[in-house]
Amino acid sequence: MVDQRVIVTGAAGFIGWATCEALLARGATVVGVDNFNDYYDVALKDARAARLEAHESFTMHRLDIADADAVKQLVSDVDPYVVVNLAAQAGVRYSLERPDVYVQSNLVGFLSILEACRAQVESGAALTHLVYASSSSVYGDSADAPYSVAQKSDEPVSLYAATKKSNELMAHAYSSAFGLPSVGLRFFTVYGPMGRPDMAYFKFTNRLVKGDAIEVYNGGDMLRDFTYIDDIVAGVLSVIDRGAEVVPAGVPHKVYNLGNSHPEKLGDFILTLERCLRDNDLLTTPLQRKDLPMQVGDVYQTFADIEESSRDLGFAPTVGMDEGLSRFARWYAEYYRDERS
Ligand SMILES: NC(=O)c1ccc[n+]([C@@H]2O[C@H](COP(=O)([O-])OP(=O)(O)OC[C@H]3O[C@@H](n4cnc5c(N)ncnc54)[C@H](O)[C@@H]3O)[C@@H](O)[C@H]2O)c1
């Protein structure tokens, strides 16, 4: 690839960091954007950023994507051929406590990304397309599994899901009105090393290594399409490469599912996690769990139909739950070794 200049927002985040690493490994020039907010452990964001900053062809900009002028200036200065917007306030439960943050990052912030990209398209700059994160949560609780993009997805059960669905509508409007090519990716429960400490598998691990009981909603009777980070990154790279070709003529906007398409019972996931933690000497006491009812905003199951993603993007997840959790546990043991000793 010739001079791949890419802007990745949310670069200090889990998926953003992993995407940047993969882009840098194949010789791209990457400009990262992140506001390093303290929604979860900032030290982990700093550690991800430090790894990226070790590459000569990476620069990090600490800014808020809701700062429309700064975003527009940066996109104009960098003149990227692709913008990948992964910055957002993630998490379903936190949207019950702090809805304002979701509106600011996911709606106001996303609008400034769209505006900056629109300016590039209108000025005839290099930008070929925008790639942005959506979420499996847009399917709510009433879709038929497996969830295909063709299904109705306008009955969100959390504000987080509502902002992600809004992103798809906003992107469609910009593609229609201004010819901005864009591809939205509905990610399904992404996990792995350097992952997000607010997600269940990571929270369980933090508690189990201390010998504390874990809180399991709905008695573990929930299905999640857990998707390993490397599989997600392969999908994102494919959209970076092929996005401008897969969008339809007319309104150049398209949405894809990126999920493992192999849902697991949460209860089975916990048993596998327990085994992987024991294998790495992270758990030596019996597992204790406290069963709690289903939480507001949670859905019973997620299950991606990936027929279109496979056909158009060559998306083919390869890492199953055993391997994925084993890699996570090995990383956790290594990364937090000093803190535990
Ligand atoms: N991890 C998953 O399972 C999952 C599932 C579905 C969708 N998603 C979406 O994928 C994207 C990446 O998720 P992630 O898991 O890497 O989350 P993450 O929280 O680790 O990464 C998001 C990053 O964006 C940054 N950020 C947030 N608001 C910002 C703002 N206003 N300006 C600049 N930076 C800001 C945060 O500091 C963080 O580093 C998000 O859009 C998320 O909603 C993730």
The ligand as a Tripos MOL2 file, in Angstrom:
@<TRIPOS>MOLECULE
LIG
   44    48     1     0     0
SMALL
NO_CHARGES

@<TRIPOS>ATOM
      1 N1        -15.5530   -3.6250   23.0640 N.am      1 LIG1
      2 C1        -16.7640   -4.0230   22.6580 C.2       1 LIG1
      3 O1        -17.1990   -5.1260   22.9990 O.2       1 LIG1
      4 C2        -17.6180   -3.1450   21.7670 C.ar      1 LIG1
      5 C3        -18.8380   -3.6640   21.3270 C.ar      1 LIG1
      6 C4        -19.6370   -2.8810   20.5110 C.ar      1 LIG1
      7 C5        -19.2310   -1.6280   20.1300 C.ar      1 LIG1
      8 N2        -18.0500   -1.1200   20.5840 N.ar      1 LIG1
      9 C6        -17.6460    0.2190   20.1490 C.3       1 LIG1
     10 O2        -16.3430    0.1560   19.6290 O.3       1 LIG1
     11 C7        -15.6510    1.3670   19.8900 C.3       1 LIG1
     12 C8        -14.3700    1.0760   20.6370 C.3       1 LIG1
     13 O3        -14.6920    0.4210   21.8470 O.3       1 LIG1
     14 P1        -13.6210   -0.0670   22.8970 P.3       1 LIG1
     15 O4        -14.0920   -1.3380   23.4610 O.co2     1 LIG1
     16 O5        -12.2700    0.0210   22.3040 O.co2     1 LIG1
     17 O6        -13.8140    1.0470   24.0170 O.3       1 LIG1
     18 P2        -12.7480    1.9240   24.8160 P.3       1 LIG1
     19 O7        -13.5180    2.6690   25.8500 O.co2     1 LIG1
     20 O8        -11.6230    1.0690   25.2600 O.co2     1 LIG1
     21 O9        -12.2110    2.9130   23.7020 O.3       1 LIG1
     22 C9        -12.8170    4.1480   23.3980 C.3       1 LIG1
     23 C10       -11.7500    5.2240   23.5000 C.3       1 LIG1
     24 O10       -12.3340    6.4520   23.0850 O.3       1 LIG1
     25 C11       -11.9020    7.4830   23.9370 C.3       1 LIG1
     26 N3        -12.9400    8.5260   23.9400 N.ar      1 LIG1
     27 C12       -14.1840    8.4500   24.4750 C.ar      1 LIG1
     28 N4        -14.8400    9.6060   24.2740 N.ar      1 LIG1
     29 C13       -13.9980   10.4090   23.5730 C.ar      1 LIG1
     30 C14       -14.0970   11.7200   23.0710 C.ar      1 LIG1
     31 N5        -15.2010   12.4540   23.2490 N.pl3     1 LIG1
     32 N6        -13.0430   12.2460   22.4040 N.ar      1 LIG1
     33 C15       -11.9030   11.5220   22.2170 C.ar      1 LIG1
     34 N7        -11.7490   10.2720   22.6880 N.ar      1 LIG1
     35 C16       -12.7910    9.7220   23.3610 C.ar      1 LIG1
     36 C17       -11.7200    6.8450   25.2970 C.3       1 LIG1
     37 O11       -10.7650    7.5440   26.0970 O.3       1 LIG1
     38 C18       -11.2350    5.4390   24.9160 C.3       1 LIG1
     39 O12        -9.8250    5.3590   24.9530 O.3       1 LIG1
     40 C19       -16.6330    2.2430   20.6620 C.3       1 LIG1
     41 O13       -17.2830    3.0720   19.7330 O.3       1 LIG1
     42 C20       -17.6000    1.2490   21.2440 C.3       1 LIG1
     43 O14       -18.8590    1.8350   21.4880 O.3       1 LIG1
     44 C21       -17.2290   -1.8620   21.3940 C.ar      1 LIG1
@<TRIPOS>BOND
     1     1     2 1
     2     2     3 2
     3     2     4 1
     4     4     5 ar
     5     4    44 ar
     6     5     6 ar
     7     6     7 ar
     8     7     8 ar
     9     8     9 1
    10     8    44 ar
    11     9    10 1
    12     9    42 1
    13    10    11 1
    14    11    12 1
    15    11    40 1
    16    12    13 1
    17    13    14 1
    18    14    15 2
    19    14    16 1
    20    14    17 1
    21    17    18 1
    22    18    19 2
    23    18    20 1
    24    18    21 1
    25    21    22 1
    26    22    23 1
    27    23    24 1
    28    23    38 1
    29    24    25 1
    30    25    26 1
    31    25    36 1
    32    26    27 ar
    33    26    35 ar
    34    27    28 ar
    35    28    29 ar
    36    29    30 ar
    37    29    35 ar
    38    30    31 1
    39    30    32 ar
    40    32    33 ar
    41    33    34 ar
    42    34    35 ar
    43    36    37 1
    44    36    38 1
    45    38    39 1
    46    40    41 1
    47    40    42 1
    48    42    43 1
@<TRIPOS>SUBSTRUCTURE
     1 LIG1         1 GROUP 0 **** ****
